[in-house]
Amino acid sequence: MQVRMKQPVFVIPEAMTALQTLSKATQDRGVPATTLALVHMRASQINGCAVCLELHTRSELFAKDTDARNLTLAAWRDAPFFTDAERAALALTEAVTRLADRADPVPDDVWTEAARHYDENALAAMLISISAVNVWNRLNVATRQIAGKKW
């Protein structure tokens, strides 16, 4: 695979600043950092973003998680390693990431379950975090960025 162009945030540095600011705004808002790491990984799996998958598996947060959770994340519905709150976050992540896959993109049952575990502040942070990782995924996939490559 050959990179099509530089990562767009290096072409437009203000975009990097904006995306970093967006991500920082979601921290300490009621969603555990490990849950946000799972959310980032799951969205990146769905979007096929090897850069983000490689980056997030190297992160200190995800490295502290168990191999069982890391290896079964794509099958979280059937794996016994996730809490109910994490499952709600992962269901919301999948719905928000796959908006075009169904007539009701974020069904009430998915929303209600997420709202059962997270207050409005945490839900806002999670939605912003899901959206941000989807932006990164789309930038990396569209430009064919290579996992493990130093920018």
Long-range contacts (C-beta under 8 A, 24 or more apart in sequence): 1-144, 1-146, 2-144, 3-143, 3-144, 3-145, 3-146, 3-149, 4-142, 4-143, 4-144, 5-143, 6-143, 6-151, 7-139, 7-140, 7-143, 7-145, 7-151, 8-139, 8-143, 9-139, 10-151, 19-132, 19-135, 19-136, 22-128, 22-132, 23-129, 23-132, 25-125, 25-128, 26-125, 26-126, 26-128, 26-129, 26-132, 27-125, 29-121, 29-122, 29-124, 29-125, 30-118, 30-119, 30-121, 30-122, 30-125, 31-89, 31-118, 31-122, 31-125, 31-126, 31-129, 33-61, 34-61, 34-62, 34-64, 34-65, 35-85, 35-86, 35-89, 35-126, 36-126, 36-129, 37-61, 37-62, 37-65, 38-69, 38-73, 38-82, 38-86, 38-89, 38-90, 39-89, 39-90, 39-93, 39-126, 39-129, 39-130, 39-133, 40-129, 40-133, 41-73, 42-73, 42-74, 42-76, 42-90, 42-93, 42-94, 42-97, 43-93, 43-97, 43-130, 43-133, 43-134, 43-137, 44-133, 44-137, 45-73, 45-74, 46-94, 46-97, 46-98, 47-97, 47-134, 47-137, 47-138, 47-141, 48-137, 48-141, 49-136, 49-137, 49-140, 49-141, 50-140, 50-146, 50-147, 51-136, 51-140, 51-145, 51-146, 51-147, 52-133, 52-136, 52-137, 52-140, 53-147, 54-147, 54-148, 55-147, 84-117, 85-117, 85-118, 87-113, 88-113, 88-114, 88-116, 88-117, 88-118, 89-114, 89-117, 89-118, 89-126, 92-126, 92-127, 92-130, 93-130, 96-127, 96-130, 96-131, 96-134, 97-130, 97-134
